[in-house]
Amino acid sequence: VEDVCFVVQAGDGIREAQESRGLGDVYKRQGQGHAGDDQHHHAQRCRAEQQRIEPLRPVRNAASVQLHRVHRRDVLARAAGAATFKYGTTRDWVERLRIVLASGDVLELRRGQCVLEPSDRVRIEASVPIEFDVPSYESPALKKSSVGYYGKRPWDLIDLFIGSEGLLGVVSRVDVALTKREPKISIIQFLDSEDQALHLTHALRSDGRLQLDFLEFYSENALKLLSDLQHTEPATVGMPAIPPQARAAIFYELSFDPQQEALDFSALEETIAGCGADLANSWAGYEPRELERLKVFRHLLPETINAIIAERKKSIPALHKLG
């Protein structure tokens, strides 16, 4: 059986961005043009920078949209933060890319307009033609994975460049989807043991009534490190004292509307009680100031560990942190 070859045609080679035919159109941009426009639109996208950041999907009512600041490096690195648990990775929200190839040609790609199968072959007719087979392997079916070039059936050409670490070209424009902004509540649940934490993690993830944005685990050693920091530098932590009996903790976040007439926490209480824990033995916050304090606390652990490693490397240069 002969391979099917999909050709990405270059056209006449030198044209302005507005004259591009879009997908399958490789063109060279003149030095003058649209940088100012791109900066203007980028500024519009970033006006809500002070708001909470989460992935975005299209909605009709612009007043209810939260803008998402997307860096081009996020696309090249296939970034995936804590909220990947609910929203997926950067890849899931990218709708369009403009890529500057090593030849200087510029490739415009839109999601869904060049979907291929493993038996297909692609040829990009640029100044320096590029030809390759569609990956025949499947990427791991994980929430977060940055292993190799993306492989999934059916395979979208735009996904080849997302997560390519800049090896295939430089991303000069990114269009992402939007979603409605939802108020959140952050909760740190303190627990009696790490086994209880594992039990609760499984219960929270498998309960269809609870849609968590993210879920993070704190070991006994992690809590001790933060507790010691509270005693030596209380202003740094800025939180109530960590319960001395806590041997583990789970930090999670979910959508929460304080304006609802009747707040129902029965599903959450039932799940936590089913693991032998008590919702009263937790910290929670939903107002902006409280959410920011909890966010600072969440980042404090890796920052403290990094500071410890940096200090120890002064006497042990070969010391490296994995992960």
PAKEKOL-407342 format. One line per field, with one value per residue: residue number from 1; residue in one letter; x, y negated, z negated of N, C-alpha, C in turn. Coordinates in steps of 0.02 Angstrom, whole numbers, always signed. Layout:
N
num	(NUM|...)
residuo	(a|...)
nX	(X|...)
nY	(Y|...)
nZ	(Z|...)
caX	(X|...)
caY	(Y|...)
caZ	(Z|...)
cX	(X|...)
cY	(Y|...)
cZ	(Z|...)
END
This chain:
323
num	(1|2|3|4|5|6|7|8|9|10|11|12|13|14|15|16|17|18|19|20|21|22|23|24|25|26|27|28|29|30|31|32|33|34|35|36|37|38|39|40|41|42|43|44|45|46|47|48|49|50|51|52|53|54|55|56|57|58|59|60|61|62|63|64|65|66|67|68|69|70|71|72|73|74|75|76|77|78|79|80|81|82|83|84|85|86|87|88|89|90|91|92|93|94|95|96|97|98|99|100|101|102|103|104|105|106|107|108|109|110|111|112|113|114|115|116|117|118|119|120|121|122|123|124|125|126|127|128|129|130|131|132|133|134|135|136|137|138|139|140|141|142|143|144|145|146|147|148|149|150|151|152|153|154|155|156|157|158|159|160|161|162|163|164|165|166|167|168|169|170|171|172|173|174|175|176|177|178|179|180|181|182|183|184|185|186|187|188|189|190|191|192|193|194|195|196|197|198|199|200|201|202|203|204|205|206|207|208|209|210|211|212|213|214|215|216|217|218|219|220|221|222|223|224|225|226|227|228|229|230|231|232|233|234|235|236|237|238|239|240|241|242|243|244|245|246|247|248|249|250|251|252|253|254|255|256|257|258|259|260|261|262|263|264|265|266|267|268|269|270|271|272|273|274|275|276|277|278|279|280|281|282|283|284|285|286|287|288|289|290|291|292|293|294|295|296|297|298|299|300|301|302|303|304|305|306|307|308|309|310|311|312|313|314|315|316|317|318|319|320|321|322|323)
residuo	(v|e|d|v|c|f|v|v|q|a|g|d|g|i|r|e|a|q|e|s|r|g|l|g|d|v|y|k|r|q|g|q|g|h|a|g|d|d|q|h|h|h|a|q|r|c|r|a|e|q|q|r|i|e|p|l|r|p|v|r|n|a|a|s|v|q|l|h|r|v|h|r|r|d|v|l|a|r|a|a|g|a|a|t|f|k|y|g|t|t|r|d|w|v|e|r|l|r|i|v|l|a|s|g|d|v|l|e|l|r|r|g|q|c|v|l|e|p|s|d|r|v|r|i|e|a|s|v|p|i|e|f|d|v|p|s|y|e|s|p|a|l|k|k|s|s|v|g|y|y|g|k|r|p|w|d|l|i|d|l|f|i|g|s|e|g|l|l|g|v|v|s|r|v|d|v|a|l|t|k|r|e|p|k|i|s|i|i|q|f|l|d|s|e|d|q|a|l|h|l|t|h|a|l|r|s|d|g|r|l|q|l|d|f|l|e|f|y|s|e|n|a|l|k|l|l|s|d|l|q|h|t|e|p|a|t|v|g|m|p|a|i|p|p|q|a|r|a|a|i|f|y|e|l|s|f|d|p|q|q|e|a|l|d|f|s|a|l|e|e|t|i|a|g|c|g|a|d|l|a|n|s|w|a|g|y|e|p|r|e|l|e|r|l|k|v|f|r|h|l|l|p|e|t|i|n|a|i|i|a|e|r|k|k|s|i|p|a|l|h|k|l|g)
nX	(+43|+33|+104|+9|+34|+33|+37|+106|+89|+195|+165|+191|+296|+337|+240|+119|+52|-90|-124|-104|-150|-186|-202|-84|-11|+137|+235|+340|+368|+375|+494|+432|+275|+167|+197|+163|+24|+13|+69|-26|-142|-93|-78|-212|-254|-190|-240|-314|-224|-209|-306|-360|-278|-321|-355|-439|-596|-710|-841|-1001|-1038|-944|-917|-910|-796|-636|-474|-326|-158|-45|+110|+230|+330|+266|+192|+292|+355|+257|+178|+111|+19|-37|-177|-198|-255|-394|-417|-332|-182|-77|-80|-212|-284|-238|-274|-226|-72|+71|+217|+388|+499|+663|+714|+667|+543|+367|+245|+74|-43|-197|-299|-371|-380|-288|-281|-212|-165|-70|-11|+11|+103|+197|+235|+317|+321|+431|+561|+669|+627|+529|+504|+417|+366|+208|+203|+206|+188|+105|+77|+101|-47|-72|-107|-11|+126|+282|+356|+450|+404|+234|+114|-33|-187|-327|-197|-147|-73|-34|-2|+124|+213|+183|+257|+380|+496|+559|+639|+593|+550|+512|+387|+282|+157|+11|-149|-277|-409|-560|-640|-776|-753|-737|-780|-674|-633|-506|-434|-349|-329|-296|-219|-211|-115|-1|-51|-189|-199|-172|-282|-386|-353|-377|-515|-566|-531|-605|-737|-876|-955|-876|-777|-622|-501|-362|-249|-143|-10|+53|+185|+232|+360|+366|+269|+329|+443|+385|+320|+429|+482|+382|+402|+530|+528|+399|+329|+354|+280|+145|+21|-102|-47|+21|-68|-5|-24|-42|+1|+6|-55|-180|-194|-314|-423|-577|-724|-830|-966|-999|-1113|-1224|-1386|-1404|-1277|-1201|-1111|-1114|-1074|-935|-906|-953|-866|-741|-764|-785|-658|-610|-574|-591|-682|-678|-550|-462|-397|-473|-518|-598|-612|-528|-410|-387|-369|-252|-161|-161|-111|+19|+66|+61|+161|+269|+334|+408|+492|+563|+632|+711|+791|+861|+934|+1011|+1092|+1163|+1232|+1338|+1439|+1437|+1460|+1422|+1294|+1126|+956|+823|+683)
nY	(+59|-107|-252|-392|-557|-713|-875|-1028|-1177|-1307|-1417|-1579|-1620|-1750|-1851|-1956|-1943|-1954|-1907|-1775|-1606|-1533|-1377|-1258|-1348|-1416|-1555|-1699|-1831|-2007|-2126|-2240|-2282|-2196|-2191|-2286|-2274|-2143|-2163|-2249|-2168|-2071|-2145|-2172|-2042|-2022|-2106|-2063|-2012|-2018|-1939|-1774|-1637|-1524|-1388|-1419|-1430|-1450|-1571|-1653|-1772|-1905|-1977|-1886|-1818|-1756|-1813|-1734|-1728|-1679|-1617|-1604|-1514|-1424|-1350|-1293|-1215|-1130|-1158|-1117|-1146|-1143|-1143|-1060|-942|-958|-1040|-1002|-1005|-1139|-1111|-1068|-1184|-1262|-1339|-1393|-1419|-1516|-1484|-1513|-1449|-1369|-1405|-1530|-1542|-1557|-1471|-1442|-1370|-1293|-1216|-1058|-1065|-994|-846|-690|-517|-375|-311|-408|-536|-686|-836|-987|-1123|-1228|-1356|-1277|-1121|-1012|-848|-711|-564|-532|-512|-346|-294|-293|-422|-421|-391|-498|-623|-725|-740|-751|-684|-658|-687|-725|-596|-535|-459|-512|-611|-777|-903|-1023|-985|-933|-1037|-1092|-1081|-1050|-1108|-1210|-1156|-1133|-1253|-1428|-1492|-1622|-1672|-1639|-1573|-1549|-1455|-1501|-1507|-1515|-1613|-1548|-1559|-1505|-1386|-1352|-1218|-1147|-994|-919|-768|-604|-511|-455|-350|-369|-487|-442|-358|-453|-532|-443|-427|-558|-581|-486|-512|-561|-671|-772|-892|-921|-1051|-1041|-932|-906|-830|-826|-769|-699|-743|-857|-939|-955|-1027|-1148|-1183|-1203|-1314|-1405|-1430|-1487|-1589|-1667|-1769|-1742|-1629|-1660|-1602|-1510|-1408|-1252|-1104|-1011|-874|-828|-719|-712|-793|-855|-960|-1045|-1109|-1178|-1223|-1352|-1439|-1572|-1648|-1574|-1525|-1413|-1324|-1175|-1055|-923|-812|-824|-820|-692|-611|-640|-605|-470|-423|-427|-552|-728|-866|-980|-988|-1070|-1196|-1330|-1437|-1566|-1697|-1829|-1877|-1776|-1666|-1703|-1700|-1562|-1517|-1569|-1496|-1368|-1376|-1393|-1279|-1211|-1320|-1337|-1216|-1227|-1334|-1276|-1176|-1257|-1323|-1216|-1172|-1256|-1203|-1076|-1052|-957|-920|-891|-927|-821|-828)
nZ	(+0|+47|-31|-86|-41|-114|-61|-109|-42|+20|+97|+172|+96|+39|-52|-134|-303|-305|-182|-183|-153|-259|-340|-284|-215|-183|-211|-183|-291|-269|-331|-384|-462|-561|-695|-791|-794|-844|-971|-1024|-1029|-1115|-1231|-1259|-1287|-1405|-1503|-1609|-1699|-1835|-1885|-1933|-1854|-1729|-1612|-1453|-1367|-1224|-1244|-1238|-1303|-1325|-1440|-1540|-1525|-1568|-1544|-1484|-1514|-1400|-1372|-1242|-1267|-1349|-1259|-1179|-1274|-1311|-1426|-1587|-1720|-1894|-1881|-1775|-1807|-1799|-1686|-1583|-1479|-1412|-1276|-1249|-1235|-1135|-984|-867|-781|-738|-659|-645|-536|-525|-404|-384|-331|-363|-449|-455|-561|-598|-720|-686|-548|-479|-495|-521|-485|-553|-442|-350|-258|-267|-182|-183|-85|-89|-85|-113|-86|-189|-241|-309|-402|-479|-655|-716|-839|-1002|-1116|-1296|-1392|-1492|-1619|-1628|-1527|-1452|-1359|-1221|-1044|-1008|-994|-934|-889|-795|-716|-736|-640|-702|-831|-824|-838|-961|-1114|-1060|-1101|-1032|-934|-806|-758|-787|-889|-847|-863|-958|-970|-1086|-1165|-1257|-1420|-1538|-1684|-1846|-2018|-2153|-2284|-2397|-2485|-2622|-2685|-2834|-2893|-2974|-2937|-2807|-2735|-2751|-2679|-2549|-2532|-2538|-2428|-2320|-2339|-2320|-2187|-2121|-2145|-2063|-2090|-2133|-2063|-2050|-2035|-2055|-2145|-2278|-2370|-2537|-2629|-2791|-2821|-2741|-2800|-2924|-2890|-2847|-2964|-3052|-2989|-3013|-3149|-3152|-3056|-3060|-2992|-2860|-2826|-2863|-2899|-2999|-3138|-3092|-3124|-3258|-3269|-3141|-3011|-2878|-2728|-2614|-2479|-2391|-2261|-2207|-2109|-2172|-2228|-2321|-2321|-2308|-2365|-2445|-2510|-2475|-2549|-2565|-2486|-2485|-2623|-2651|-2576|-2634|-2769|-2748|-2735|-2859|-2903|-2953|-2904|-2977|-3021|-2941|-2827|-2740|-2604|-2510|-2472|-2380|-2448|-2541|-2457|-2395|-2502|-2530|-2410|-2415|-2523|-2468|-2370|-2449|-2498|-2387|-2358|-2477|-2484|-2368|-2408|-2513|-2446|-2360|-2454|-2510|-2399|-2392|-2470|-2424|-2273|-2177|-2205|-2158|-2124|-2091|-1987)
caX	(+0|+73|+91|-23|+76|-2|+85|+94|+115|+223|+139|+243|+354|+342|+176|+102|+13|-161|-134|-92|-208|-199|-172|-52|+17|+200|+251|+391|+343|+421|+518|+383|+210|+112|+219|+123|-42|+20|+79|-90|-186|-64|-94|-282|-262|-157|-267|-341|-169|-214|-356|-335|-264|-339|-365|-496|-637|-753|-906|-1033|-1040|-875|-910|-898|-735|-573|-418|-272|-94|-10|+176|+248|+371|+220|+174|+351|+372|+197|+170|+54|+21|-77|-246|-202|-299|-462|-421|-286|-119|-79|-98|-284|-316|-208|-316|-190|-2|+113|+284|+443|+544|+734|+727|+639|+474|+319|+193|+12|-80|-257|-317|-425|-380|-239|-282|-182|-160|+0|+16|+18|+167|+188|+289|+309|+357|+460|+624|+702|+571|+531|+461|+422|+309|+170|+225|+165|+181|+55|+103|+69|-112|-64|-129|+46|+181|+321|+402|+455|+354|+167|+86|-101|-229|-294|-141|-155|-7|-18|+25|+194|+252|+171|+301|+440|+553|+591|+683|+564|+535|+497|+317|+276|+88|-29|-220|-302|-481|-582|-693|-803|-717|-776|-750|-644|-616|-447|-440|-295|-356|-244|-236|-175|-61|+6|-98|-253|-195|-179|-352|-427|-338|-415|-586|-581|-524|-654|-805|-899|-989|-826|-734|-566|-455|-298|-243|-72|+3|+105|+207|+247|+422|+350|+235|+378|+485|+346|+308|+491|+488|+334|+431|+590|+511|+325|+304|+362|+225|+84|-38|-109|+1|+4|-86|+53|-40|-49|+54|+2|-107|-199|-213|-353|-463|-635|-768|-870|-1002|-1025|-1176|-1280|-1430|-1392|-1213|-1206|-1046|-1127|-1034|-866|-905|-963|-805|-688|-782|-777|-588|-592|-549|-642|-676|-662|-477|-436|-398|-510|-525|-627|-605|-464|-354|-374|-342|-182|-122|-154|-66|+87|+84|+72|+225|+323|+371|+462|+539|+606|+677|+760|+838|+905|+980|+1058|+1140|+1206|+1275|+1398|+1490|+1435|+1442|+1394|+1226|+1075|+888|+786|+612)
caY	(+0|-168|-303|-453|-614|-777|-928|-1096|-1215|-1371|-1473|-1619|-1628|-1813|-1885|-1982|-1898|-1955|-1873|-1704|-1563|-1497|-1310|-1234|-1405|-1439|-1618|-1740|-1898|-2062|-2154|-2289|-2251|-2188|-2181|-2330|-2243|-2086|-2188|-2277|-2113|-2038|-2188|-2160|-1976|-2021|-2156|-2030|-1976|-2016|-1889|-1705|-1612|-1455|-1379|-1456|-1403|-1503|-1586|-1707|-1833|-1926|-2003|-1831|-1783|-1773|-1809|-1690|-1749|-1621|-1631|-1558|-1460|-1373|-1308|-1254|-1168|-1090|-1170|-1086|-1164|-1103|-1137|-1009|-889|-970|-1076|-977|-1042|-1195|-1084|-1061|-1249|-1297|-1335|-1416|-1437|-1542|-1459|-1535|-1392|-1386|-1434|-1597|-1537|-1560|-1421|-1454|-1308|-1295|-1149|-1023|-1073|-949|-788|-636|-450|-353|-289|-466|-569|-758|-874|-1060|-1154|-1291|-1370|-1212|-1074|-967|-791|-664|-520|-543|-465|-285|-276|-328|-452|-393|-419|-527|-692|-767|-702|-790|-636|-653|-719|-700|-546|-516|-447|-542|-656|-844|-931|-1076|-955|-919|-1095|-1104|-1037|-1032|-1141|-1256|-1120|-1134|-1321|-1476|-1513|-1695|-1691|-1585|-1586|-1499|-1456|-1535|-1477|-1560|-1615|-1521|-1570|-1444|-1379|-1311|-1182|-1103|-946|-886|-698|-569|-470|-457|-300|-403|-535|-404|-337|-511|-551|-399|-441|-623|-576|-440|-535|-601|-731|-822|-908|-958|-1083|-1008|-896|-898|-792|-848|-716|-720|-782|-922|-978|-972|-1080|-1211|-1199|-1232|-1380|-1448|-1450|-1528|-1647|-1666|-1817|-1712|-1582|-1699|-1559|-1482|-1354|-1185|-1061|-969|-803|-812|-678|-720|-841|-858|-1028|-1040|-1168|-1163|-1280|-1367|-1503|-1594|-1685|-1526|-1530|-1355|-1292|-1103|-1022|-855|-763|-830|-795|-619|-580|-648|-563|-400|-406|-435|-620|-775|-928|-1034|-989|-1094|-1268|-1343|-1508|-1579|-1767|-1839|-1883|-1710|-1624|-1723|-1673|-1490|-1508|-1582|-1438|-1312|-1385|-1400|-1216|-1203|-1375|-1322|-1161|-1255|-1375|-1230|-1145|-1308|-1334|-1157|-1165|-1296|-1158|-1012|-1074|-902|-906|-911|-909|-789|-845)
caZ	(+0|+51|-81|-64|-57|-119|-44|-133|+14|+2|+137|+205|+51|+2|-56|-200|-346|-288|-118|-192|-144|-321|-346|-224|-179|-210|-178|-216|-308|-259|-394|-408|-463|-608|-765|-833|-803|-889|-1039|-1048|-1048|-1174|-1289|-1274|-1318|-1470|-1549|-1669|-1729|-1908|-1903|-1936|-1787|-1715|-1541|-1428|-1313|-1196|-1273|-1201|-1341|-1337|-1508|-1587|-1505|-1601|-1497|-1506|-1486|-1373|-1347|-1188|-1296|-1375|-1203|-1159|-1328|-1327|-1497|-1621|-1791|-1941|-1857|-1723|-1832|-1774|-1622|-1532|-1470|-1364|-1210|-1241|-1226|-1077|-924|-807|-791|-684|-673|-601|-526|-522|-338|-382|-310|-418|-440|-492|-573|-639|-744|-653|-476|-449|-539|-482|-514|-557|-377|-306|-252|-261|-149|-188|-29|-109|-50|-121|-95|-247|-228|-364|-414|-540|-707|-719|-909|-1042|-1177|-1357|-1409|-1558|-1625|-1614|-1498|-1405|-1331|-1149|-1003|-1023|-950|-952|-830|-738|-733|-709|-625|-750|-892|-815|-859|-1032|-1153|-1022|-1134|-986|-887|-739|-738|-840|-889|-849|-880|-986|-984|-1133|-1177|-1318|-1460|-1589|-1747|-1902|-2084|-2179|-2354|-2410|-2549|-2644|-2731|-2874|-2901|-3027|-2910|-2734|-2707|-2748|-2624|-2487|-2529|-2522|-2359|-2276|-2348|-2289|-2115|-2091|-2159|-2007|-2114|-2149|-2006|-2077|-1989|-2066|-2208|-2293|-2430|-2582|-2673|-2860|-2819|-2711|-2851|-2976|-2863|-2849|-3035|-3079|-2960|-3050|-3213|-3143|-3015|-3057|-2942|-2794|-2814|-2863|-2906|-3066|-3152|-3066|-3181|-3275|-3261|-3070|-2983|-2805|-2708|-2544|-2458|-2330|-2244|-2165|-2098|-2231|-2220|-2386|-2313|-2307|-2423|-2488|-2496|-2491|-2555|-2588|-2449|-2509|-2691|-2649|-2550|-2684|-2826|-2728|-2742|-2930|-2917|-2975|-2866|-3024|-3030|-2877|-2812|-2678|-2587|-2444|-2455|-2346|-2494|-2570|-2404|-2384|-2559|-2520|-2353|-2440|-2565|-2422|-2336|-2498|-2506|-2337|-2364|-2534|-2464|-2321|-2446|-2550|-2397|-2338|-2508|-2517|-2340|-2403|-2498|-2387|-2205|-2137|-2228|-2111|-2142|-2037|-1986)
cX	(+44|+54|+55|+19|+35|+50|+61|+128|+138|+194|+197|+299|+357|+275|+165|+57|-60|-175|-122|-156|-223|-165|-142|-19|+81|+219|+306|+361|+397|+439|+470|+318|+175|+135|+179|+55|-39|+28|+14|-137|-160|-80|-167|-291|-236|-186|-294|-287|-176|-266|-323|-328|-284|-352|-432|-531|-683|-818|-936|-1030|-970|-865|-894|-835|-676|-517|-362|-207|-55|+57|+193|+291|+327|+201|+233|+369|+315|+182|+106|+60|-25|-148|-254|-250|-370|-463|-377|-225|-129|-102|-173|-319|-288|-250|-278|-119|+26|+184|+333|+492|+616|+752|+705|+568|+429|+260|+134|-26|-140|-277|-376|-425|-328|-231|-263|-183|-88|+30|+29|+88|+155|+249|+272|+353|+379|+523|+669|+647|+583|+482|+471|+359|+273|+192|+177|+153|+126|+89|+67|+3|-111|-89|-73|+102|+216|+373|+397|+403|+287|+143|+18|-142|-300|-245|-150|-86|+13|+15|+98|+237|+241|+213|+365|+503|+591|+636|+658|+549|+520|+424|+313|+205|+52|-100|-245|-377|-496|-634|-719|-760|-763|-742|-727|-640|-556|-452|-376|-323|-299|-267|-190|-116|-57|-39|-168|-255|-203|-251|-397|-415|-377|-489|-606|-579|-579|-726|-828|-935|-940|-779|-677|-524|-385|-299|-169|-63|+61|+122|+218|+310|+410|+316|+282|+423|+450|+332|+369|+500|+440|+364|+490|+575|+435|+297|+307|+303|+158|+20|-44|-58|-24|-12|-29|+39|-44|+12|+55|-52|-119|-223|-252|-396|-520|-679|-816|-901|-1031|-1091|-1236|-1321|-1416|-1327|-1215|-1136|-1054|-1084|-962|-860|-911|-899|-749|-702|-773|-705|-563|-564|-607|-630|-660|-587|-444|-433|-436|-515|-555|-624|-535|-404|-336|-344|-269|-138|-110|-108|+6|+111|+100|+140|+284|+365|+425|+513|+588|+656|+730|+812|+887|+957|+1033|+1112|+1189|+1253|+1339|+1455|+1492|+1414|+1409|+1321|+1175|+1007|+853|+712|+599)
cY	(-62|-217|-363|-511|-678|-832|-994|-1142|-1285|-1429|-1511|-1640|-1692|-1848|-1910|-1934|-1895|-1915|-1798|-1665|-1521|-1430|-1288|-1290|-1427|-1503|-1654|-1808|-1950|-2091|-2205|-2253|-2253|-2176|-2225|-2303|-2186|-2109|-2216|-2222|-2076|-2078|-2178|-2094|-1976|-2070|-2125|-1991|-1968|-1964|-1821|-1678|-1540|-1449|-1408|-1420|-1457|-1510|-1645|-1774|-1855|-1951|-1948|-1793|-1804|-1764|-1767|-1713|-1687|-1644|-1581|-1501|-1406|-1324|-1263|-1201|-1121|-1096|-1139|-1100|-1120|-1092|-1090|-954|-896|-995|-1048|-1022|-1100|-1171|-1084|-1127|-1289|-1285|-1353|-1434|-1470|-1524|-1485|-1476|-1415|-1419|-1507|-1598|-1535|-1515|-1438|-1388|-1321|-1224|-1121|-1027|-1030|-889|-726|-570|-427|-332|-347|-495|-643|-788|-948|-1092|-1224|-1304|-1308|-1162|-1027|-910|-739|-621|-540|-492|-405|-263|-316|-357|-423|-429|-445|-599|-741|-723|-747|-747|-637|-694|-685|-650|-524|-507|-472|-596|-723|-875|-985|-1048|-937|-975|-1111|-1055|-1018|-1067|-1186|-1222|-1124|-1204|-1364|-1497|-1589|-1718|-1629|-1611|-1531|-1507|-1487|-1493|-1528|-1556|-1591|-1538|-1503|-1446|-1332|-1281|-1142|-1059|-910|-816|-664|-528|-478|-406|-331|-453|-500|-380|-395|-534|-509|-415|-506|-618|-534|-461|-583|-665|-788|-832|-952|-990|-1052|-974|-883|-868|-822|-790|-743|-762|-852|-967|-999|-1030|-1147|-1232|-1231|-1303|-1429|-1473|-1497|-1592|-1651|-1713|-1788|-1667|-1618|-1659|-1537|-1425|-1288|-1140|-1013|-895|-782|-774|-679|-772|-836|-929|-1020|-1102|-1146|-1225|-1288|-1436|-1524|-1631|-1638|-1531|-1473|-1321|-1220|-1072|-948|-803|-764|-802|-719|-584|-583|-605|-489|-376|-415|-503|-666|-841|-987|-1041|-1011|-1170|-1276|-1418|-1516|-1653|-1778|-1842|-1815|-1663|-1640|-1697|-1598|-1475|-1517|-1522|-1377|-1316|-1386|-1337|-1208|-1259|-1363|-1267|-1186|-1296|-1332|-1199|-1195|-1322|-1276|-1148|-1207|-1253|-1091|-1029|-1020|-887|-933|-887|-879|-808|-918)
cZ	(+0|-3|-49|-86|-57|-110|-72|-83|-6|+41|+168|+158|+12|+6|-125|-237|-324|-225|-123|-182|-206|-323|-280|-185|-215|-174|-217|-230|-294|-328|-424|-422|-528|-680|-812|-847|-851|-961|-1067|-1071|-1110|-1236|-1308|-1310|-1390|-1521|-1613|-1705|-1804|-1931|-1907|-1866|-1781|-1640|-1519|-1371|-1286|-1235|-1235|-1237|-1360|-1408|-1558|-1572|-1548|-1551|-1528|-1473|-1465|-1346|-1292|-1214|-1326|-1320|-1183|-1210|-1345|-1402|-1525|-1695|-1833|-1914|-1797|-1742|-1804|-1702|-1567|-1526|-1421|-1296|-1198|-1226|-1168|-1015|-860|-826|-728|-702|-621|-596|-522|-456|-334|-358|-371|-403|-484|-499|-617|-659|-704|-578|-441|-496|-497|-521|-513|-490|-330|-308|-238|-225|-154|-134|-49|-68|-54|-135|-154|-233|-284|-368|-477|-592|-711|-791|-943|-1103|-1238|-1373|-1481|-1559|-1606|-1587|-1447|-1370|-1255|-1111|-1011|-971|-974|-888|-842|-760|-698|-699|-675|-813|-885|-844|-934|-1073|-1117|-1048|-1086|-934|-815|-713|-799|-834|-896|-865|-907|-995|-1030|-1141|-1245|-1356|-1509|-1652|-1803|-1968|-2114|-2255|-2359|-2479|-2562|-2699|-2768|-2893|-2952|-3002|-2835|-2701|-2701|-2691|-2556|-2477|-2508|-2450|-2310|-2279|-2313|-2213|-2083|-2103|-2104|-2028|-2126|-2089|-2030|-2022|-1994|-2134|-2220|-2363|-2470|-2629|-2743|-2861|-2791|-2763|-2907|-2953|-2866|-2921|-3067|-3052|-2994|-3115|-3205|-3104|-3007|-3004|-2872|-2777|-2813|-2867|-2979|-3076|-3123|-3125|-3197|-3266|-3188|-3045|-2906|-2790|-2633|-2529|-2393|-2321|-2199|-2158|-2156|-2222|-2286|-2382|-2310|-2371|-2472|-2467|-2520|-2490|-2573|-2552|-2473|-2579|-2693|-2628|-2602|-2745|-2811|-2732|-2813|-2947|-2934|-2938|-2913|-3036|-2964|-2876|-2746|-2666|-2518|-2425|-2424|-2392|-2524|-2518|-2391|-2440|-2551|-2461|-2374|-2481|-2520|-2389|-2385|-2504|-2452|-2341|-2421|-2517|-2416|-2358|-2485|-2504|-2375|-2390|-2515|-2458|-2348|-2429|-2461|-2315|-2163|-2155|-2177|-2136|-2081|-2042|-2000)
END
